[in-house]
Amino acid sequence: MEVDGKPSVVSRRNNRGRQRHKDKVKLTFSHGASLPDPDKLFNAGLGGNARRAIDLFEGDKINERALKNLVRATVVYNQIKLKRKAPAGTRAKVRKRKK
């Protein structure tokens, strides 16, 4: 994978969704099965009931709008999940974004 024209290595660290592969970059979403994917970005891990992944190979065209929407949906999902888990007095305030 290249970033700003320079080769880049993506490594797996603390199961945060980045994994090292020689021929691809894999973006793993641990709760991907719970996320909307109207643009069909997920192309790996489709058989599981929780995780979904996107395998990116050299030369692949990336639908930036769709990827941004998927990342935004992940953030919203995680905020809701945190809000549900937190004790009532310590719940994080989730700010609504203006459109």
N, C-alpha and C positions, 0 to 999 in steps of 0.2 A: 504494500500500500504506500502511496506517496502522499505527503502532506506538504503543500507549498513547493512541489517539485523535488522534494528530498525523500529518499526511502525512509520508511518509518516501521518500527516493529511494535506490535501490540502484544502485550503479555498478559497472562492470567494472573490476577492478584486478588486474593481474598474473595473469590467467587463474585466479583462485581460485574460480571458480564463481558469481560474482555478475555479472549483466549488467543494464544500464539499458535499459528499454523503457518506452514511454509507457503502454501498456495492460496490462502484466503485470510480474511479478517472475519471473525464471527462475533456478532453482537447478540448476546443472550439476554433475554428479558425473563427474569425469574417468575413473573406472574403474567407472562405474555398471553396465556390462554384467556385471561380475564379482560384483555384490552381489545378495543375495536381496531380492526385492520382492514378498512374498506379498500385500500389500495393494494392489498395482498403483498405487503413487503416481507412478511414472514415466509421463509422458504426452507427452514430446517426446524427440526424438533416438533413437527406438526402432530406426531402421534401421541405425545404426552398430554396429561391433563392440567399441567401448570406452565411449564417453560415453553417458550418459543424463541427462535433465533433467526437472524438474518446473516447469511453467508455472502460476503462481498469478495469477488475475485477481481484480479487486475483487469482493468478495462471496462468493468461494469459501470453502467450509468446509474447514478443515484437520484431517485426522486426526492429532492431536498425538502419540498413542501410536505410530502407524505411522511418522511422521516422525522421532521420537526413536529408534525402533528402526533406521531406515535410517541415521541419523547415527552411531549406535553401531556398526553393521556397517561403516561407512566407516572409523571409527577403528580397529577391529580389523584390517580389511584393510590399512590404512596401516602399522600396527605390524608386522604380519607381513611386509609388503613391505620395510620398513626393516631388519628383522632379517635378512632374506635377503641384502640388499645390503651390509650392514656387514661389514667385515673381522672375523674371528673374535674377536680380542682387544678389539674396540670395540663389540660388539653391545649394543644397549640392552636393559636388563632389562624385560621385559613382565610387569607385575604382574597376577595373576588377581584378578578382582573377586569378592567374596563375594556370594552371592545371598540 
